[in-house]
């Protein structure tokens, strides 16, 4: 199926990227009424409708086809105003500030748009590399002609900087302000994180292969078992972490505090781990480098059926097992700012059953 603009002057959305790639119903369905963030603004001079940059969305003139999926409300709550920046990378490699373009300019029909969130790899995986890998298999898409949404704060973490150098080391960036009106020929806005509801094995393996290749990760002679500690952060921690460490030691687990290691070293440790036990958090980011991992045990506090890391695990064929913690303390941002107590006996039973 080719990504060609719809014939009518109607905004269309793909139900999912599955239908987009597989060509179900030609990849289009009418925009749902819940897409209220797509609000046109009327041009006083030309009386035409334009769509503007708003909350991280690049919205385009109405006779152009928009292919997207519904926005994740979870991320909308966490990052309500954090995506106002963008730039354009043209086919010949130049970057253009959208403010410098006449409002009537239209970009090439193979322009593809990805929202980038490099805060940690779970967001990178869901919002970007998944669909980058999918679209890389489509001959009609020019991957040299991309429009990126790239919040600058998301590249400030060590993992973010490392990932940026791995996947985007040859791209220059320019920023634009929110509210600029302009048109593009085609727009693809992939989902921003459906966690347990969505993963793509092919895309996850693409990211896994790229990281292992570019970081030249070596395989150890024997697989290891890792417990990912959050001792270097005051939030989302286990008040009985010492008990967890002692219980896991009998099974040959190594205690890893990610903040004490480079991203390269973290990836190497993950690549050689057969079992990973961790509290939900970006210490699990290097999971995507895993090549030997068979089991991920994740502590969380709210009974989620899965997290972004369960989706990455699913994409790599890793068995995922969540353990709900008892919340001992939380603040107004309790979904992420909490202290919990791990059920050590449940953990021991799970690990024992794996090793039996």
Secondary structure by P-SEA (a helix, b strand, c coil): cccccccccbbbbbccaaaaaacccccccccccccccbbbbbcccccbbbbccccccccccccbbbbbccccaaaaaaccccccccccccccccccccccccccccccccbbbbbbbcccaaaaaaccaaaaaaaccccccccccccccccccccccaaaaaaaaaccccbbbbbbbccccccccbbbbcccccccccccaaaaaaaaaaaaaaaccccccbbbbbbbbccccccccccaaaaaaaaacccbbbbbccccccaaaaaaaaaaccbbbbccccccccccccccccbbbbbbcccccccaaaaaaaaabbbbbbbbbccccccccccccbbbbcaaaaaaaaaaaaac
